[in-house]
């Protein structure tokens, strides 16, 4: 993310604002706005199933709410995800000062 922001920096009024409390906190710095796709339920495709029944929701191992899948262990390891239900696309603003080797923070919506 740092390399992408460095290669395509955008600047706004927040660039010189400290990103945290205390003396020496890094500035927000340059940023990039990236569109993020948000989805709720996934489906798998079975070509051998009868027409009209080839797509089925991927459900969690325990439950019937297709949107309640949070990590790969929530579904069987052999489950294929062939498509998802796209809910919306939203802009996230990522500042260089909020990117580290173990965490990337961003703001919901574009700030610039």
C-alpha positions in Angstrom: 0.0 0.0 0.0 2.9 2.4 0.8 4.4 1.8 -2.6 1.1 2.5 -4.3 0.5 5.7 -2.4 4.1 6.8 -3.0 3.7 6.1 -6.8 0.4 7.9 -7.0 0.2 10.5 -4.1 -2.8 12.7 -3.6 -2.7 15.6 -1.1 -5.3 17.3 1.0 -5.7 19.5 4.1 -4.9 16.5 6.4 -1.4 15.7 5.0 0.4 17.6 7.7 -1.9 16.6 10.6 -0.5 14.2 13.1 -2.1 10.8 12.8 -1.9 10.1 16.5 -1.4 11.7 19.9 1.9 12.8 21.3 5.0 14.4 19.9 6.5 12.6 17.0 3.3 11.0 15.8 3.6 10.5 12.0 1.6 12.9 9.8 -1.2 11.5 7.7 0.8 12.3 4.7 -0.3 11.7 1.1 -3.2 9.4 0.4 -5.1 7.4 -2.2 -8.8 6.8 -2.5 -9.6 3.2 -3.4 -13.0 1.8 -4.3 -13.8 -1.2 -2.2 -16.5 -3.7 -3.2 -18.8 -4.8 -0.3 -20.7 -8.1 -0.7 -22.9 -10.1 1.6 -23.5 -13.7 0.3 -21.5 -16.0 -1.9 -22.7 -18.7 -4.2 -21.3 -21.9 -5.7 -22.1 -23.3 -9.2 -22.9 -26.9 -9.8 -23.0 -27.5 -13.6 -24.5 -31.0 -13.2 -27.5 -29.8 -11.3 -30.8 -29.2 -13.2 -31.4 -25.9 -14.8 -32.6 -23.3 -12.3 -30.8 -25.2 -9.4 -27.2 -24.8 -10.5 -26.5 -21.9 -8.1 -26.6 -22.3 -4.3 -25.8 -20.1 -1.4 -22.6 -20.9 0.5 -23.7 -21.2 4.1 -21.6 -21.2 7.3 -20.8 -24.6 8.9 -23.1 -23.7 11.8 -26.1 -21.6 10.7 -28.3 -20.6 7.8 -27.3 -17.0 7.3 -25.2 -16.7 4.2 -23.9 -13.3 5.3 -22.5 -14.7 8.5 -19.2 -16.1 7.0 -16.2 -14.3 8.5 -13.2 -16.5 7.7 -12.3 -19.6 5.7 -12.9 -21.9 8.6 -16.6 -20.9 8.6 -17.2 -23.1 5.5 -16.0 -26.5 4.4 -12.4 -26.4 3.0 -13.7 -27.9 -0.3 -16.3 -25.1 -0.8 -15.7 -23.1 -4.0 -16.9 -19.5 -4.2 -18.0 -18.8 -7.8 -19.8 -15.5 -7.4 -20.9 -13.1 -4.7 -23.9 -10.7 -4.2 -22.4 -7.3 -4.6 -24.1 -4.8 -2.2 -22.3 -1.6 -3.1 -19.0 0.0 -3.9 -17.6 2.6 -1.5 -14.5 4.8 -1.5 -11.9 4.3 1.3 -9.2 6.9 1.9 -5.8 5.4 2.9 -3.2 7.7 4.2 0.5 6.8 4.1 0.9 7.6 7.8 -1.7 5.0 8.7 0.0 2.2 6.8 2.5 -0.1 8.6 3.9 -3.6 8.1 1.1 -5.1 10.2 -1.8 -2.8 9.9 -3.6 -0.7 7.2 -6.1 1.8 8.5 -8.5 3.8 6.2 -11.4 6.1 6.3 -14.9 5.0 5.1 -15.7 7.5 2.4 -13.4 9.9 0.6 -12.1 12.7 2.8 -10.9 14.9 0.0 
